Amino acid sequence: MGILQGKNAIVTGAGQGVGRGIAMALAGEGCAVAVAGRTESKLEGVVREIEAAGGRAISVVCEVGQADQIAACVETTLQALGGIDILVNNAQVVPLGMLLDVTDEAFQAGFDTGPLASLRFMRACHPHLKGGGSVVNLGTGAALRPDPVGYGAYAAVKEAIRTLTRAAAVEWGPDGIRVNAIIPLAMSPGMQMWTELRPEEAEAFMATVPLRRGGDCERDIGRAVVMLVGPDSGYITGTTLMLDGGQGYLR
């Protein structure tokens, strides 16, 4: 019996990387997981992994930038799993580039798939989370940099998510809903690609991480989310948990 036995979760962007790691970790503690994302083949691969380990999961194709698909994802989860106790807003289009170069369309896509999508999911799940549910939203360490050159638009939409997290924690606390954020530094496919393309830059960056490594998506990030949504964290809400090997505090 895992500590999340009998709980149901939606994890967005769960086809790979951090989202997959979180879904796997939740399922490992007995939680049934709706694995949501854009690419069906990747989602079904994660579902097979969870089922092979003895867990329960469903795949839900969902473009989080579309309000109707968010509503459909929540409804599908309710019908298939019978309830929603945990929501993890991980999916995000990343608008990168210098402020003079980032297009309106790219920034809008970051906003639509970031804070707006997170808010839409939170609102849709709110009635089902009452009485003990938990939300985890994702921020970024780029927003903590004193020199967010090339990351300004991305950091801006991610900081909007953290503001919504704090507001929801305060407004929904009386409903028994806890809402927190995490800032992960994980060896996701994107991070791995960056280290291969720019090895010297990546090596210099990792030298600023006190633990001298990137986090594992499941063991370091997913397991921390298990703790955050589990019974031992029942008095934690409205906070941001740094999952970055200590790197954020050195900026």
N, C-alpha and C positions, 0 to 999 in steps of 0.2 A: 504494500500500500504506500504510494507516494504521497507527499504532502499536498499535492494538488488533485488527488483522486476525486472524481466527481465534478471537477471544474471544466468549463469550456472556454476556449480562447479563440480570438481572431488575431492573426499576425499578418500584417501587410508586407509586401516585398519579401515574401518568405521563400522564394524559389532558389535563393542562393545567399551566400555571405552572412551578414549579421542576422537577417531575418530568418534564414534557415537555421542558424545556430540557436536562436531564441526558440523557434518552433520545436526543434529537437530536444532542447533542455526542458521545456514545459511538458512535452509528451513523456519524457523520461520520468517525470514525477506524477504521472497518471492523468494529466490534463488532456482532454480531447481538443484537437487543434484544427481550426479552419485555416488552411495554408493558402493565403491570397496573394495574387500577383498577376502580371501580364502574360507570362509565357506558360502555357498549359503543360508542356512537356517537362519543364523544370519543376513545376508544382507537383505533378504526379510522381516525379522522381523522389521528392522529399516525402510525399505520402507513403511511398513504398518503403523508404528507409524507416519511417516511424512505425509502420505496420510490421516490418521485419523484426523490429526491436520489441514488439508486443504492445505497441501503443495504438491509438485510434486517431485518424485524421481524415479530412476531406480536402479536396482542392477546389478553389473558387477563383475562376478567372475574373479579375477586376482591374479596371483602369481607374486609379484613385482620383484622377483629375475630372472624372465624370460623376455628377451627383446621382444619376439614376443607377449607375453601377455600384456605387457605395450602398445605396438602399437595397439593391438586389443581393449584395454580398451579405448584409446583415440578415435579410429575410431567409436566404439559403442556409445560413448558419443556424438560425433559430429552428428551421424545419428539420435540418439534418441532425443537429446535436441536442436540441431541446432547450437551449438557453445560452446566455453569454455572461461570463464572469470576469473575463480578462480581455482587454483590448490593447494591442501593441501597434502603434502607428510608426512603422519603419520605412515604408515606401517613400521615395522622394526623387524627383528630377533635380539634378544639380546644375544650377546656372553658374558656370565658372568664367572668369575673365576679368580684365580691367574694367573699371566702371564706365569708361568711355567706349568700351567695345561690346559690353553685354547688351544684347538687343532687348527691346521691350518684350518681344515674344518669349525669349529665354527666361527673363525675369518673371513674366506672367506664368509661365509653365512651372517655375519653381514655387511660386506662390500658390498656384492651383493645386499642385500635388503635395505641397507641404502644409502650411498653416490652414488653408481652406479645407483640404481633404481631412486633416486631423480633426478639425472642428466638426465637420460633417459626420465623420465616424463617431465622434464622441457624443454628439447630439442623438444620432440614431441608436446608439447603444445605451444611452442614459437610462431609459426606463427599465432595462434588463439588468443593469449594473447596481441598481439600488439595493441597499442592505448588505453590502460587503464586497462589491465589485472593485476592480482596480484597472487603471489606465496607465500605460507607460508610453511616453512620447520620446522621440529622439532629437537631441540637439547636436551641435558640432563644436569641436575644439577650435575650429577656424574662427568662431565668434569671440574667443578669448584671447586671440593673438593681439599684441600691440601693433602688429604690422600685417593686417589682413589683406595684403596686396594680392589682387587676383581672386580673392575670396569674398569680396564685399557683398555681392548680391546673394550668394549662398548663405553667408553668415546672417544676413538680414532676415531671410525667410525662416531660418532655423531659430533665430532669437524670437521671432513672432510666435513660434510654437512653444517656446519656453514661457513666454508671457501668458499664453492661453492655458498652459499647464498650471501655472500658479493661480490664475483666476478661477479655473474649474475646481481646483483643490479647495479653495475657500468657499465658492458658491455651492459646491456639491458635497462638502463635508457633512452637513446635516443629513444628507441622503445616505450616508454610509459608504460613499464612493471615494476611494483614494486615487489621486492623480499625481504622478511623478514623472521626471524626465531623466534620461541617462545621456552621457556624452561618452561614446565608446571610441577607443583606438584599436581597431581590429584588423587582422590580416585577411580582409575580404578580397574577392577577386580584383576589385578596383585597386586596392592597396598593393596587391601582389604584382599587378601589371605595372604600377608606378615604380615599384622597386626594381623591376626588370628593365624598364625603359630608362630610368634615371638612377642607376645604382649609387653613384657618388652622392647625389642629393639625398637619397633614401638613407644611406649610411650615416650622413651627417645628422639627419633628423632623428634616427634611432638613438644616436649618441646623446640626445637630449631627454630620452626616456630613462628615468632612474632604473627601471627593471630591465632595460636594454633589449626589449622585444616588443613586437606588436601582440595584441591580445588574440587568443583563439576565439573564434566566433561562438562556439558552443560552450567550451569549458570556462572561459573567462567572462564573456558577455552574457550568454544564455543563462548560465548558472547564477549570475548576479541578478538577472531579471526574475528568475525563480524565487530567489530570496526576497526581492522587492515586492512581488505580488503574493507571497506566501504568508502564513499565519504569524511568523515571527516578526513581520514588519507592519503589524496592524496599526501602529501609532506613527507611521511615517507617511507624510503627504505634503505635496507642494514643494518638494525639494528636487535638486539635481544631483544625481550620483555620478561622480567621475569614475569612468572605467578605462583609464588611460595609462596605467603603470606609473602614475605620479607626474606625468609630463605637463599637464595643464597648470599645475601650481608653480611651475618654473618660468612661466611666461611673464 
